[in-house]
Each structure stands twice: as structure tokens, then as C-alpha cells.
């Protein structure tokens, strides 16, 4: 059983990233771990009403849970086991630790096309994950067209076996 970690930031590229995760999962018996990383909790300034701040954070979290649930439903419609969850922390560190925790076979994640100066000074989550991961990382650019030619092709017997295995789980 392969474990595919699909971290999403719930931006416009998230659905494309999920579709790539689905394509990879369909090439064999796989489970998708759909992760949304929340930023670390920071101390709030004294001039902000903490009760109001908590209410706003709760409202935002409910909206993010709905979005993550909708992405998970997309995966379920393909009859692929999916485990959606949130984790809090620095995105790259959290993705790496989660990939190790679940023994990920692959990480499929989106990238945002920042300029070369930005990448040189700050780097990006995708590049940090790619350098630190202990499994292959597939980076999906924003303008990605669903090219699945890089994925292993299953013959009809292998596809049938994979489907039967998914239905039994």
C-alpha cells in the first residue's frame, strides 16, 4: 500500500494538485493523506479584542474545514481512500514531519511561481520540502495541464486488481 501525502493550501491550485494525487493513486493501490497546514498560533497584540480574534479564527477554520472536506469528496468519488486533516506549524517542516510519520511513498504538492529574487532570498515551501523529503516530491505548477504520461501505466489486469483492493478496504 502506497501512502501519498497531498498537502494543499486551499488556493486556486489545490484542486489541480488533488487531481494529480488522484492520478498517481490510480496507478496502484494507494491511500491519499490530504493535509492542510495551518500557520503557527501567534501571540495576539494587546490592542486587539481577543474574544473577537478567537471568533474570527474559528470562523476561518470552519471555512477551511469545508474546503478540505470538498477536496476529500473529490478523491472519494474516485473510490480512493482519503484521510483529510489539519496540522498546525511551519508549512515545510510540518509537511516533512507528516511525510515521515505516515511513511509517504510520494508527496504531491503545488507551487506558486514567485520570481527568482523571491526564491533566492526566501526560498519556497516546495523547494524546502523537495530538499528535505525522504521520498519523491512531485511539484505541480499553477498552469499545470493534467499530463499523466510520467505515471506508470497499468494493464487491464493490474488495474482490475488495484480496483478490487480498493473496494475491499
Secondary structure, DSSP 8 states (H G I E B T S, - for coil): -EEEEEEE-SSTTHHHHHHHHHHHHHTSSEEEEEEEEE-------TTS-HHHHHHHHHHHHHHHHHHHHHHHHHHHTTT-EEEEEEEES-HHHHHHHHHHHTT-SEEEEE-----HHHHHHH--HHHHHHHH-SSEEEEE-TT-----TTS----HHHHHHHHHHHHH-
